[in-house]
Amino acid sequence: MIYSNLLYLITVIIIFSTGSIPDEPQIPFAAAFVVFMVKGAAFHYLVHHAHAGGRVSNDKDYFATEQKFSVLAVFIFAIDVYVLDIKYYLSFLSLRGNLPALLSLAGISLFFFYLSLLWLAARKNYGKIFGRRYSAREFVISNIKLNLPIILPWLIINFLADFLKILPFPLSRMLASSAWGETVLFLLFFMLLAVIFPALIKNLWDCRPMPAGPARDHMEKFCRQQNFKYSDIMLWPLYEGKMLTAGVMGVSKKYRYVLITPALLEALSPYEIEAVLAHEIGHVKKYHLQLYLALFLGFGLVAGLITSPLLYQLLNSNIFYQVINFAGIDPEAALAFSGTAPMFIIMLVYFRYVFGFFMRNFERQADLAVFKALGDSTPLITSLEKISWLSGNIRDKPSWHHFGIGQRVDFLEKCSRDRSLIGRHDRKVYGSLILFIALLVFSASLFWNMDMKLDATANIKFVESVLQQRAQREPDKAIWQRLLGDLKQELGRDAEALAAYEKSRALEPGNPETMNNIAWLLITANDPEVLDAERALNLAKQAAALRPTASFILDTLAAAYWANNLIDEALDAERAAIKYDPGNRPFYRRQMDFYLNNTWPADLKAWTSQQ
């Protein structure tokens, strides 16, 4: 379950990190609140129904149910982010953007709320299956502590970056605000965290030092024989210690811990325990822990290498804007989802096939360490066979991260017959790592040299889509139609601009800015069918009557007089504009000179070129 939870929580982090904070939510608060409550109530009912009536009677049923509803919780969380705009309602927590990490914490807390509903429903069945009863509060806290190490590094790094930005030191702000500074700080802190984090994990997981006695003495003696340095051997109470597993964590011997569950200690003989220890020591001596950290960082690099070019291509594509305008999708939400969808696919592919490939082969490398430590694979084989039988005959069950137990046993037996396979497998692992790194470096160099620029019209298209969606969502607000008219006029789409302005004026008949913009368009349009000097003058007069001291409206009125061949009136209007805006006297004087020496519409192009 830990490996599955890792993928779920990474998915949640991606969803929340890529979700945008809109200026206004897509759905009114009342409707969003109803959807949120109904959705939560439905999830609550489903998890309780799944755990009722004896449907969950053993550990397999328990884990299968938890996995199924964890996926559903991720889906529900995605609805909160992309449909209900939960980040909009939580954005105040970021203290006006000064501490975005608080917003991230709130988002993760929401997901843990859904998981808590699942855990509360599962509590009684857990007690029956694993033999320990918890209060509701204790059970939720114990599950949070089990999963917290997955997301805690991300939260800590986010809070650190935020605090560096608000510290009153130029160097800290420079480091936290620049791309290279963020990268350097992230790598340094990530490495520091990797060293000391195991000390925190053992406390979160309630691990306790293994009591003194023959079993501990035997394990310590074996570790000394293997020249293996560590801080302590801990009893791992995973699912009340009934899971048959062991592990090692910590890249530094000062913070390195060997973990073993009581159930595994009870099930295996001392010689088999040595084989398990040889496996865990093999992970350390083959530097798998460091390689896992590098592969985690590799995911960020791979995601960046793929998603950034995709987003640039998307923003430069006409299809993107046609789809969101046709479907009525908010452009910002569509862009956020377009960044998340490929990121999610990359995550699944990377962790399932790339990370999973290395995990399986690292595990196989650790299995093969038994040959060097004990000279024989028999104790490890018998250990694996016991684990498969005691876990419910899972020998042939496939595993994306460890190989199936049957596969592991078969390979150990092959290596017992042909020891050259051990070296061959090492070469396979290191060759794959070199190839992976070479591909990353090659891809990064392509990315670095790639000309990723938006087309000149891409930003305009995006703004247009945003305005169209705002206009559809708030059809009673004239401002969106007026801004659309301004944009379309700027793009030379005169008929569309006039239509947008007319809609705006219908909503606000007495708005002088709208009247002024329509008048200006009727004088300056490239489309002859839009030109209408007489109507332009009528609208410009109305606008000037409402705002007689607005110089830009007086300038439009002057142009309208000129278009109607009323030159004296045009000059008077420009003089009035100079009176109220003396700083732009040279511009208004040029207008007056042009009106005296040119006619409309014959000299329209020459006039518009100087505006």
N, C-alpha and C positions, 0 to 999 in steps of 0.2 A: 504493500500500500504506500510505502514511503516514496517509491519511484513514481507511482501514479499521482500522488499528491504534489510531487515536484512539478509535473506537467500541468496540473490544474492551476496551481498557484502562479506559475510563470505565465500561463494564458491570461489569468485575471490581471496580472501586472501589465501585460501588453495591452489588454482591453482598456484598462483605466488610464494608462499612460498616453495612449493614442487618441482617446476620446477628447473632443474639443469642448470648450466652455462657450456656449452660444451667448449672443447678446440678450436673446430672449428664448425661452424654451419653445420647442415645436408644439407641445401640447399644453393647454391651459392647466394651471396648477390643480384645480379641482378634479379635472379628468385624470391627470397624471397620478394624483393621490389615490383616486378610486382604483385605477389599474394596479398601482403599487400594492395596495392593501389586498385586493382580490388575488393577485399573483402570489403574494406571501401566504394568504390563507389557503390557497390551492396547494402550494408546496407543503405547508404544514399538514394538510389532510393526507396528501399522498405519502409522505414519509411515515406518518402514523399508521396508515392503512398497510403499508409494506411490512411494518414490524408487528402487525397484529395477527391474531388467529393462528399462531404457530408457523407462519410462513418462513421465519428465520429460526432455524433450530441448531445450526452448527456454524463453525467458523467460516466455512466456504460461503454459506448463505449470507453471513454477516458482511464479509468483505465484498461480495458481489453486489449486495444492496447498497453498501456505502459508496462503492464506485459508481453505480448507476445514478444515484441521486447527487453525487458530487458533480458529475457531468451536467445534470439538470440545473444545479445551482450556478454553474458557470454560465449556462445559457440564460438563466433568469437575470444574472448580474449584467450580462451583455445588453439585455433589454433595458435595464435601468440606465446604463451609460448612453446607449445609442438612440433609444426611443424616448425614454422619460427624462433625459438630460439631467441625471442626478448630480453631475458635476456643477451644473448651474446653481442648484440649491445648496450644495456644500461649499461653493467657492468662497464664501465669507470666511471660512476657517483658515484660508491661506493668508489672512491679515493683509488684504490688498495686494496679494502676489508676493509678499516678502518671505513667506514660509510655505511654499507649495508642498513641502513634505507633510504638513499637517493635513492638507487635502488628500494626499496619497494615503495617509494613515486612516482617514475617514473612509476612503473607498475600500481599502482592504478590510476594515472593520465591518463594513456592510456585507462583504462576502462571508466573513466569519460568522455574521449573524445568521445567514442562510445555513451555513454548516452547523451552527449551534442548534437550529431547529431539527436538523437531521440527527445530531448526537443525542438530543433530548428524547427523540422518538426511539433511538436505539439503546438507550441506557438500560432498560430492564432486560432486554435480550443479551446485552453484553454481560450483565451480571450472571445470567444463567449459563452462558457459554464459557466465560473465562473465570468464573468462580469468585468474583469480587463485586460487591455492590457499592455504588457511589451515590451520594446525594446529587441532585441535578447540577448544582453549582460546581461541585468537585469534578463531575464528569466532563462538563464543558471546559473547565480550566485545564484538566489533564490532556484533553484533545488539542486545545490551543497550544499548550506547551510542546506537544509532539510535533506540531506543524510549524511552530514559530521559527525554528532555525532556518527554514526555507526562505522566508520573506524578510527576516530580521536584517541580514546584510544589506539588502536593497533599501530598507527604511533608514538604516544608520547612515549609509552613504548619501542618501538624499538629504537628511537632516544636516550632515556635515557640510555639504555643498551650499545649502541655504544659509547656514550660520556664517560661512566664510564670506558670502555676498553682503551680509548686513553688518559685519564687523567694521569698525571705523579705521581700517588700515588699507591703504592703497594696494599693497602687495596682495593681500588676501582677496580683495575684490577683483584684481586683475587675474589672479589664478582661477577664481571661481567663475569668472565671466568669459574668459577666452576659451576657445575650443581646445587648444593644446594644454592649457592650464587645467581644465576639467579632466582631460585624459590622464595627465600626469598624476593629479591628486587621486583620481579614481584607482589607478594602478597601484600607487603607493599604499593607499588605505586598504585596498582589496588584499594586497599581500600581507599587511599587518593583521587584518581581520582573519585571514586564512591561518595565521600562526596562532593567535590567541583564542579564536572562536570556539575550539573544542572544549576549553575550560568552562565556557558558558553553556554549551550544549549538554554537557554531562549533568549540570545542575537542572536545566530545563527538563531533561528526561528522567530526573530523579535517580540517576545512577549512583550506586554506593560502592565503596571499595570492597573487593572480595575479601571475606573474612580469612584470617590466618588459619592454616590447616594443611593437611596433606595435598589437597587438590591445588591450592595456591602455591605451595612449596614446589610441587612438580612443574607447574607452569613457569614459575620464576626461574627454576633450574634450566628448563629448556630454552628460555629466552636468553639466559646468560651463555649457554652453549652456542647459540646462533648469533652471539654478539649484537643482540637487539636491545636498543635503549628505549625506554618509555617512562612515563610519569607514574602510571598506576594501572592495575587490572581492576576493572569495574564490572559489577553485576548490572546487567541491562534489563530493567523490568518491562520490556516491550510487551504490551498486551498481557500484563501481569506476569511477565517472565515466561509465558508459555510458548512463545515463538521459538522455533529451533534455529537460532542464527547467532552469528558472532560478527565482529567488525573491528576495525582500527581507524582512529581519526587523529589527525594532527601531523603537520609537516615538521614541526620542531619537537625534539625529544622531551623538552621541558613541558610541553602541552600535548603530548601524545598519550592516548589512552587506548588500551585494549578492552573491548566490550564483549561480554558473553552472557547469554541468557541462562537463568537457572535451569530451564528445561533442557538446554543443550548439555550443560554440565552433568545433569542427571542421566541423560540418555547415552552418553558416550563413555568409552573406557579411557583410562589415562593415555594409552598409546594413540587412540583416535583423537583425543584432545590435542596431542602433539601435532597431529596432521592438520587439524584446524588452525592451530597457531602457525604452523609452517605456511599455510595458505595466506593468513593475514600478514605475516612477516614478509612474504613474497611481494605483497602489494607495496610495502614500504621500500624494500630493496630495489624494486623495479621502478620506483618513483611514480607510481600510479596516482597518488594523491595530488602531486604537483601537476601531472598531466591532466587530471580531471579539471583542475582549476583553469588550466590553459584552454581546454576544450570548451568550458563555460564561456570564457572570454571570446573564444572563436565563434560562438553563436552570435554574439553581438556584432562581430565583424562581418560574418556571412549575411546577417540580416540587413546590415547597412549597405553592403555591396549590392544586394538584390533589390531592396525596397526603394532606395533613393532614385535609381534610374527609372524604375517603374512609375513612381509618382510624377517624375518629370514628363515621361511619355504620356501619362494620363492627362496632366494639365495642358499639354500641347495638343490633345486630341479633341476634335470636334464632337466625336461620339459621346464623350463623357458629358459634355454640356447638353447635348441633345437628350440624353437619357434622363439626367436629373431634372431638366425643364419639363420633359414630357411626363415624368412620373411624379413631379411635384416634390422631389426630395430636397431637403436643405443641403446646399452645396458644402457647407462646412462639415456637416455630419457625413455626407457622402465621401468627402475627402478623407476624413478620419477613418471611416470604415474601409476605404480603399487602401489605406496604409496598414490597417489592422489585419484585413483578410489575408494578404500575402505574407504578412509577418506570422500569422497563425499557421499558415501552410508550411512556411519555412521552419517554424518551430517543430511541427510534427515530423517533417521529413528529417530535419537535422538530428533531433533527439532519438527518433525511432531508428534511423538508418546510419547516420554518421556517429553520433554519440553512442548509440546502441551497439554499433559494430566494434568500437574501441572498448566499450565496457565488457562485452562478451569475451573479447580476446584478451583483455587485461585479466579477467577472471580465470581464463584458461592459463595464462602465464602464471598467475598465483597458484593455481592447482599444480602446475608443473614444478613449482618450488619444492614440493614434497620430495622429489627425487634427490635434490641436493641436500635437503635437511635430514631425510630419513633413509635415503637410498632405495625406497620402495614406495609404491603408490597404494599398496593394499589397505593401510589404515584409513587413508582418505576415501578410498572407494567404499569401504564398509561404513564409514561415517555418512557418506552421501546416501547410501542405500537405506540406512536407518532413518535418516531425515525424510527421505521420500515416503517410506512406509508409515512413519509416525505422523506425517503431515497429511495423510489420507491417500496414499498411493499415487503420488504426483510424479512418478519417475518419468513418464512420457509426456508430461505437460510442458509445452514450449514456453520459453522465457525470452523476451526481447533484450534483457539486460544481463543474463547470466548463462545462457544456454540451458537447455533442459538437463535435469540430473542424469537422465539416461545418456544424453550426448556427452556430458562431462565424463561419466564413467567409461564410455566406449573409447574416448580419446586417451584417457589415462591408461587403459589396457593396451591400446596401440603403442603408446610410448614405452610401456613396459617391455614390449616385444622389440621395438625399434627406437632406441634412445636418440637417434639422429633427428627424429621428429621434433624434439625439444628445441634444438637449435634452429630448425627450420621455422618453427612457430615464432621464435624470437625475431628472426629475420623478417617474417611476414608483418609482425607488429611494427617494428621500427621502420621497415620500408613503407608501410601504410602511413605512418606518422610523417615521414619525410615527404611523401607524395601529397598528403593533406596540406602540410605547411607550404610546399611549393605552389600548390594551386591557390592557396590564400594569398601568397605574395604576388603571384602573377595576376590574380583577379584584382588585388588592391592597386597594383600598378596601372591596370587598365582603367580602373575607377578614378584614379588620381588624374590620369590624362584625358579622361572623358569630358567632352564639352557639354556639360549639363547646364543649359540655359533655357529659360522659358522663351517661347516665341513672343514677339512684341505684343501680340494680341491676347496672350494667355491670361495675363492679369485682368485685362479688360473683360474677357469672357467670364472669368470667375466673378468679378464684381457685378456684371450684368445678371448672372445666375442668382447671386445673393439677393439683388434688388428684386428680381422677378419673384423669388420665393417669399420675400418679405411682403411684396404686394399681394400675393395670393393668400398669405397667412393673415394679413391685416388689410383686407380690402377697403376698410373704411378710413384708412389713413392716406391723406393726399400726398404726403412727403415722399412716399416710395415711388409713386407715379411721376412726380416732378423730377426726382433724381434719375429715374429711368429715361425720362425725356431729355434731361441734360446729357446723359451718357450717349444716347442714340444720336442726338444732335452732333455731339463731338465726333462720333463715328461716321457722320455723313448720311445716316439713315433718316432722312428728313420726314418721310411719311409716318414712320414708326414713332419718331420723336413727337410729331404733332398729335398722334393718337394718344400717346402717354400723357402729354400736357392737357389734352382735352378731358381725360379721365380725372386728372388731378383737379382741374378747374371745376368739374362737375361735383366733386366732393367738397371743394372750398371755393365757391364762386367769387368771393370777395378777396382772394389772396393776390396782392399786388405783384409779388415775385413771379407767380405763375403767369399772370397777364403779361408781364414784362418779357418773360421767356418766350411766350407764344408770339408776341409782337416781333421780337428779334428774329425768331425762326421764319416768320412770314416775310421778312425783308431779306434775309441772308441765305435762304435755302438754295441748294444746287438744283433741286427738283423744281422745274418750272410750274408743275401742278400745285405745289405747296405755296408758291409766292402769292401774296395777297396784300398789296400796299394799303388799300383802303381799310381793311379789317385791322391791319397792324396799327394804323394810326388811331383807330377807335379804342383798341385795347391799351395802347401806350398812354393815351389821354386818361383813361380810367385809372391806370396804375399810378400815373403822376398825381392825379387828384388825391389818391389815398396816401401817397408818400411823396409830397412835394419837395422834400429836401434830399431825396436819395439821388445822388449824382449819376449812378449807373442807369437808373430809370429815366432820368432827364436826357442822358445820352441816347437811349433807345428811342425816346420821343423825338429827339432831333433827327435821328436816322429815318423815322417814320414820316416826318414832315418832308425830308429830302426826297423820299421815295414817292411822295405825292406831289412833288415839284413845288413845295411851299418853302422856298429857300429862306426867306426872312424869318419865318417861324422856326426853322431849323437852327438858324444862327442864334436866335433868342434863347432857345432851349440849351444850346451849348454854353452860352454865357451864364445861364443859371447854374449849369453843372460846374463851371469854373468857380462860381461864387461859393458853392458848398463844398468843393473839393479843389482848392487852389494848388495843392501839391501835384496834381495831374494836369496843370495848365497846358504844357506843351502838347499832350495828347489831344486835348479838346481843340486846341488851335489848329492842329493838323486836320482834324475832322472838319472844321469850319472851312479851311482852305479847299478841301476836297469837294465839299458841297457846292462851293462857289464855281468850281471849274469842271464839274462832271455831272452826269445824269444817271438816273436809275431807270431801268436795270442795265443799260448799255455798259456802264462802268462798274457793275456790281463785283466782278471778280477782282478787279484792281483794288476796290475798296476793302473787300473782305481779307485780302492778303496783308493789309496793313493793320488789321485789328489785333 
